[in-house]
């Protein structure tokens, strides 16, 4: 293999690894966005006591909103801790950078390992924050639901059902 060929292969492999990080970050942000959509549907909309079947169209409608629109609605409803709202806002900014600016700002990054490493670290930070925030939003929503009068055993049973449905539990 010629030197030019091996360099091209190395660049392709570096780009492949970078795109895996991009994909993972986008996926984790989408998970967090979905958690926020459930917050909006349950806490910011009038869905209390209407039942799961009646709430499904409301959840589906809410899930069509953008991450920024969900943030605005949850902020206006004032049902979520201000610290979590601030973190969601920062994640929305990171998501928007990732989707709208990251590629343009990082052209040629596979030819500069210092830039590559900085970008990889930033993508990892976005994914990590999205994962943590999604978990915190889920825990907080669970507590909100229990405080609203839903029995903890029903919440736990639904969580177990979803874990089985998604293949996380046997």
C-alpha positions as CSV (number, residue, x, y, z in Angstrom):
1,X,0.0,0.0,0.0
2,X,1.3,3.4,-0.9
3,X,1.8,6.1,1.7
4,X,-1.1,8.2,0.1
5,X,-3.4,5.2,0.3
6,X,-2.6,4.5,4.0
7,X,-3.1,8.2,4.8
8,X,-6.5,8.1,3.0
9,X,-7.5,5.0,5.0
10,X,-6.4,6.6,8.3
11,X,-8.4,9.7,7.5
12,X,-11.4,7.6,6.6
13,X,-11.1,5.7,9.8
14,X,-10.8,8.9,11.8
15,X,-13.8,10.3,10.1
16,X,-15.8,7.1,10.8
17,X,-14.9,7.3,14.5
18,X,-15.9,11.0,14.6
19,X,-19.2,10.3,12.9
20,X,-20.0,7.6,15.5
21,X,-19.5,10.3,18.2
22,X,-21.8,12.7,16.3
23,X,-24.4,10.0,15.9
24,X,-24.3,9.0,19.6
25,X,-24.5,12.7,20.7
26,X,-27.5,13.3,18.4
27,X,-29.2,10.1,19.7
28,X,-28.7,11.0,23.4
29,X,-30.0,14.6,22.7
30,X,-33.0,13.1,21.1
31,X,-33.6,10.9,24.1
32,X,-33.4,14.0,26.3
33,X,-35.8,15.8,24.0
34,X,-38.3,12.9,24.3
35,X,-38.0,13.1,28.1
36,X,-38.8,16.8,28.0
37,X,-41.7,16.2,25.7
38,X,-43.2,13.9,28.3
39,X,-42.7,16.6,30.9
40,X,-44.6,19.0,28.7
41,X,-47.4,16.5,28.0
42,X,-47.8,15.4,31.6
43,X,-47.0,18.5,33.7
44,X,-47.5,21.5,31.4
45,X,-50.7,20.3,29.7
46,X,-53.9,19.4,31.2
47,X,-53.6,15.6,31.0
48,X,-54.0,14.7,34.7
49,X,-56.5,11.9,35.2
50,X,-57.5,11.5,31.6
51,X,-55.9,8.1,31.2
52,X,-53.2,6.7,29.0
53,X,-55.3,6.2,25.8
54,X,-56.7,9.8,25.9
55,X,-53.2,11.2,26.6
56,X,-51.5,9.4,23.7
57,X,-52.6,12.0,21.0
58,X,-51.5,14.8,23.3
59,X,-48.1,13.2,23.7
60,X,-47.8,12.6,20.0
61,X,-48.6,16.2,19.3
62,X,-46.1,17.5,21.8
63,X,-43.4,15.2,20.4
64,X,-43.7,17.0,17.0
65,X,-42.4,20.2,18.7
66,X,-38.8,21.2,18.4
67,X,-36.5,21.0,21.4
68,X,-36.5,24.8,21.7
69,X,-40.3,24.9,21.6
70,X,-40.5,22.3,24.3
71,X,-38.0,24.3,26.4
72,X,-40.1,27.4,26.0
73,X,-43.3,25.6,27.0
74,X,-41.8,24.0,30.0
75,X,-40.3,27.3,31.1
76,X,-43.6,29.1,30.7
77,X,-45.4,26.4,32.7
78,X,-42.9,26.8,35.5
79,X,-43.2,23.2,36.6
80,X,-39.5,22.3,36.4
81,X,-36.6,23.2,38.7
82,X,-34.8,26.3,37.3
83,X,-31.5,24.6,37.4
84,X,-32.8,21.8,35.1
85,X,-34.3,24.4,32.8
86,X,-30.9,26.1,32.6
87,X,-29.3,22.8,31.7
88,X,-31.9,22.0,29.1
89,X,-31.3,25.5,27.6
90,X,-27.6,24.9,27.4
91,X,-28.2,21.5,25.8
92,X,-30.5,23.0,23.2
93,X,-27.7,25.5,22.3
94,X,-25.2,22.6,22.1
95,X,-27.7,20.6,19.9
96,X,-28.2,23.6,17.6
97,X,-24.5,24.0,17.3
98,X,-24.0,20.3,16.5
99,X,-26.7,20.2,13.9
100,X,-26.3,23.6,12.3
101,X,-22.6,24.6,12.7
102,X,-20.3,21.8,13.8
103,X,-19.6,20.4,10.3
104,X,-18.9,23.8,8.8
105,X,-16.7,24.9,11.7
106,X,-14.7,21.7,11.6
107,X,-13.9,21.1,8.0
108,X,-10.5,19.4,7.7
109,X,-10.6,18.3,11.3
110,X,-9.2,14.8,10.4
111,X,-6.0,16.5,9.3
112,X,-5.4,18.2,12.6
113,X,-5.3,15.8,15.6
114,X,-5.5,18.6,18.2
115,X,-8.7,20.0,16.6
116,X,-10.0,16.5,16.2
117,X,-9.4,15.7,19.9
118,X,-11.2,18.9,20.9
119,X,-14.1,18.1,18.7
120,X,-14.3,14.5,19.9
121,X,-14.2,15.8,23.5
122,X,-17.0,18.3,22.9
123,X,-19.2,15.6,21.3
124,X,-18.6,13.4,24.3
125,X,-19.5,16.2,26.7
126,X,-22.8,16.8,24.8
127,X,-23.7,13.1,24.8
128,X,-22.8,12.8,28.5
129,X,-24.8,15.8,29.5
130,X,-27.8,14.7,27.4
131,X,-27.7,11.3,29.1
132,X,-27.4,12.7,32.6
133,X,-30.1,15.3,32.0
134,X,-32.5,12.7,30.5
135,X,-32.0,10.5,33.6
136,X,-32.7,13.5,35.9
137,X,-35.7,14.6,33.9
138,X,-37.1,11.0,34.1
139,X,-36.5,10.8,37.9
140,X,-38.0,14.2,38.5
141,X,-41.1,13.3,36.3
142,X,-41.5,10.1,38.2
143,X,-41.6,12.0,41.5
144,X,-44.0,14.6,40.0
145,X,-46.4,11.8,39.0
146,X,-46.2,10.2,42.4
147,X,-46.8,13.5,44.1
148,X,-49.8,14.0,41.8
149,X,-51.3,10.8,43.3
150,X,-50.2,8.0,41.0
151,X,-49.3,4.9,43.0
152,X,-45.6,4.1,43.0
153,X,-46.3,0.5,42.2
154,X,-48.1,1.5,39.0
155,X,-45.1,3.7,38.1
156,X,-42.7,0.9,38.7
157,X,-44.9,-1.6,36.8
158,X,-44.9,0.8,33.8
159,X,-41.2,1.2,34.0
160,X,-40.7,-2.5,34.0
161,X,-43.1,-3.0,31.1
162,X,-41.1,-0.4,29.0
163,X,-37.8,-2.1,29.9
164,X,-39.1,-5.4,28.7
165,X,-40.7,-3.8,25.5
166,X,-37.4,-2.1,24.7
167,X,-35.3,-5.2,25.3
168,X,-33.5,-4.0,28.5
169,X,-35.1,-6.6,30.8
170,X,-35.9,-10.3,30.4
